Amino acid sequence: MQLAGKVLLLFFLPLFLLLGAHKFYVSVTHVDYYDKGEALQITSRLFIDDFEKALEERYEVKALLATPDEITNADAYIEKYLKAKFLVKINGEAVSYQFLGKKFDNDILICFLEIPNVSIDQLRTIEIQNELLMDLFEEQKNILHFKILENKKSFVLIRESNKGMLNL
């Protein structure tokens, strides 16, 4: 490392340690239409540690996600939290979705949801209310991406504005 780099490191390192590392509170959700299956497919990505904290705060359970000690009913708790904080309306009517499962990618929890039997011909609006983790983290932002046929739209949802709608 060159001398200038060492001097900068010595100057900024104590500053970073003093301020602490900034943690981002964000999730990303994709909503896609699967034409062959006539279904809306939803994929949400969240930080595992944040989601575990939500489960612990809300249900008093230590899920230990992505570890060999993960509780056996983790999926049931995940689905219960999703159903409470993630709502979908099609053409103005609330609809239920199926929790298909989860997987882990490093420190990310990926949840797979599906709404079957959605005819593209009768689809006019899709509204998502995403309050995931907003009950825990004031800074939480939930990014929402719609991709329905040729229609694409994205939203950054916050506590005060937690809904995104795609008009077709």
C-alpha positions in Angstrom: 0.0 0.0 0.0 1.4 3.4 -0.9 2.0 6.0 1.7 -0.9 8.2 0.7 -3.3 5.2 1.0 -1.9 4.4 4.5 -2.4 8.0 5.6 -6.0 8.0 4.3 -6.7 4.7 6.0 -5.3 6.0 9.3 -7.3 9.1 9.0 -10.7 7.6 8.1 -10.5 4.3 10.0 -11.0 6.0 13.4 -13.8 8.1 11.9 -15.7 5.0 10.7 -15.2 3.2 14.0 -16.5 6.3 15.9 -19.6 6.6 13.7 -20.2 2.9 13.4 -21.1 1.1 10.2 -24.4 2.2 8.7 -26.8 -0.7 8.2 -29.3 -0.5 5.3 -32.8 -1.7 5.9 -34.1 -2.7 2.6 -36.1 -5.5 0.9 -36.6 -6.1 -2.8 -39.8 -7.7 -4.2 -40.4 -8.7 -7.9 -43.9 -9.3 -9.2 -44.0 -11.1 -12.6 -46.7 -12.7 -14.6 -46.1 -16.3 -15.7 -48.1 -16.6 -18.9 -48.0 -20.4 -19.3 -49.3 -21.0 -15.7 -51.6 -18.0 -15.6 -50.1 -16.9 -12.3 -48.5 -14.0 -10.6 -45.2 -15.0 -9.2 -43.7 -12.9 -6.4 -40.2 -13.1 -5.1 -39.1 -11.2 -2.0 -35.5 -10.8 -0.8 -34.9 -9.7 2.8 -31.9 -9.8 5.2 -32.1 -12.9 7.3 -31.1 -11.2 10.6 -33.7 -8.5 10.2 -36.4 -11.1 9.4 -35.4 -13.2 12.4 -35.7 -10.1 14.6 -39.2 -9.5 13.3 -40.2 -13.1 14.1 -38.7 -12.8 17.6 -40.4 -9.5 18.3 -43.8 -10.5 16.9 -44.0 -14.2 17.9 -41.3 -14.6 20.6 -39.5 -17.3 18.6 -35.9 -17.7 17.7 -36.1 -19.1 14.2 -32.3 -19.6 13.6 -32.9 -19.3 9.9 -30.3 -20.7 7.5 -28.6 -22.7 10.3 -28.6 -26.4 11.1 -30.6 -25.4 14.2 -33.5 -23.8 12.3 -36.8 -24.5 14.0 -38.9 -27.1 12.3 -41.9 -24.8 11.9 -39.9 -21.8 10.5 -41.9 -21.8 7.2 -45.2 -21.5 9.2 -43.9 -18.4 11.0 -42.5 -16.9 7.8 -45.8 -17.4 6.1 -47.7 -16.0 9.1 -45.6 -12.8 9.1 -45.9 -12.4 5.4 -49.7 -12.7 5.5 -49.8 -10.0 8.1 -47.5 -7.6 6.4 -47.7 -8.3 2.7 -51.1 -7.8 1.0 -52.2 -8.1 -2.6 -55.2 -6.7 -4.4 -56.1 -7.6 -8.0 -58.7 -5.3 -9.7 -59.3 -3.7 -6.3 -60.1 -7.0 -4.5 -57.9 -8.6 -1.8 -56.5 -11.9 -2.9 -54.7 -14.6 -1.1 -51.4 -16.0 -2.2 -49.5 -19.3 -1.7 -46.2 -19.3 0.2 -44.3 -21.8 -2.0 -41.1 -21.8 0.1 -37.8 -20.1 0.8 -34.2 -20.4 0.1 -31.1 -18.6 1.4 -28.4 -16.8 -0.5 -25.6 -15.8 1.9 -27.3 -13.4 4.3 -30.5 -13.1 2.2 -33.8 -14.8 2.7 -35.7 -15.3 -0.5 -39.4 -16.0 -0.3 -41.4 -17.4 -3.2 -45.2 -16.6 -3.4 -47.7 -17.3 -6.1 -51.2 -16.3 -7.0 -52.6 -18.9 -9.3 -55.5 -18.7 -11.8 -54.9 -15.0 -12.9 -56.2 -14.4 -16.4 -54.2 -11.7 -18.1 -57.3 -10.7 -20.1 -59.1 -9.8 -16.9 -56.2 -8.2 -15.1 -56.6 -4.4 -14.8 -54.7 -3.4 -11.6 -52.3 -5.0 -9.2 -51.8 -3.3 -5.9 -49.2 -4.4 -3.3 -49.1 -3.2 0.3 -45.7 -4.1 1.6 -45.1 -3.4 5.3 -42.4 -6.1 5.8 -40.0 -5.1 8.6 -41.5 -1.6 8.8 -42.8 -2.4 12.3 -39.2 -2.8 13.5 -37.1 -0.5 11.5 -38.1 3.1 10.9 -35.6 3.4 8.1 -37.0 0.3 6.3 -37.5 0.7 2.6 -39.2 -2.0 0.5 -38.4 -1.8 -3.2 -41.2 -3.2 -5.4 -40.7 -4.1 -9.1 -43.6 -5.0 -11.4 -43.1 -6.7 -14.7 -46.4 -7.8 -16.3 -46.0 -8.5 -20.0 -44.6 -5.2 -21.4 -45.6 -3.2 -18.4 -42.8 -2.3 -15.9 -43.0 -0.1 -12.9 -40.9 0.3 -9.7 -41.6 1.8 -6.3 -39.7 2.6 -3.2 -42.1 2.0 -0.3 -41.7 3.6 3.1 -43.9 3.6 6.2 -45.9 6.6 5.1 -46.3 5.3 1.6 -46.4 1.5 1.7 -48.4 0.7 -1.4 -47.6 0.4 -5.1 -50.0 -0.1 -7.9 -49.6 -1.2 -11.6 -52.4 -0.2 -13.9 -52.6 -2.3 -17.1 
